[in-house]
Amino acid sequence: MRVCEPVRFAKRRRACALVLVAAALVAPAARAMDLNGFLRARGEGDVALTWVDESYDRFWVGTTKVEEPALGEVSTRTFSLWTAYGLLPDLTLFANLPYVDVEGDGFAGLSDSGLQDLSVVAAYRVATVGQSDFVAAGGVRTPVSDYEGDAPVSLGDDTTDVLLRFVHLWRSGSFYWSQQLGYDVRSDDAPDGFPLYSELGWTVGRTTLSAYYSYLIADGGTDIGDPGFTFPSNQEEYQRAGAKAYIRASDRFGVSVGGFSTFDGRNTGDASGLWLGLVARY
């Protein structure tokens, strides 16, 4: 998600269930729909309410990192409703709906808030080979409110996109590793994207610990300040890394905490953030 740009410029069963819930709680970016390959049993699911607080005071114009006094420090608070439901033993439906509140404390006083984009993705396990699952997924992301996409501070790009994902998930005892290859077919003048996502996790007792790496690659696009550019048309790219923990309070409820940092980007903010989530299984 572009939140802001420069001004105009049994023990085993319990452990398994714990991994399934925790592994679903991926990177908190409001527009991301990253998957790690864990599906739900038929008729079972999860609901999560997540609060994310992220900020930055420097950003990339093209590949050059700059500051903008009119923008100041940009703070974004995101409240997301996320859910997963097992339609069939090998088919799970995922959905995410965020409410975003973003503002810059610079003298321009830029801000925006409201519901952003609804993402819905169906994921199907196409094969299991040894300790590996191979999952293919497809869905859509579309705005649910009438926000302005072509603005220096915006909830998103105001585009309707087709989301395609392919995931390899490997499990061994308490450990798992997953790799997502994605392709976002975007509408209007927004460039298509290739979201890559890697996750490594370990369950011990009631807690699952994991680390992840997220890399968004854009298929061309403009840089901020190019003649005739629009914000949705920007070649927005980033590399982020984060860590998270899921603590199971009971078989049905748990808490997720985590954080992330951006270490490289293009036409995006040098953001870092923390989040807290409440999860219920049903």
Secondary structure, 3 states (H helix, E strand, C coil): CCCECCCCCCHHHHHHHHHHHHHHCCCCCCCCCCCCCCCCCCCCEEEEEEEEEEEECCEEECCEEECCCCCCCEEEEEEEEEEEEEEECCEEEEEEEEEEEEEECCCCCCEEEEECEEEEEEEEEEEEECCEEEEEEEEEEEECCCCCCCCCECCCCCCCEEEEEEEEEEEECCEEEEEEEEEEECCCCCCCEEEEEEEEEEEECCEEEEEEEEEEEECCCECCCCCCCCCCCECCEEEEEEEEEEEECCCCEEEEEEEEEEEEEECCECCEEEEEEEEEEC
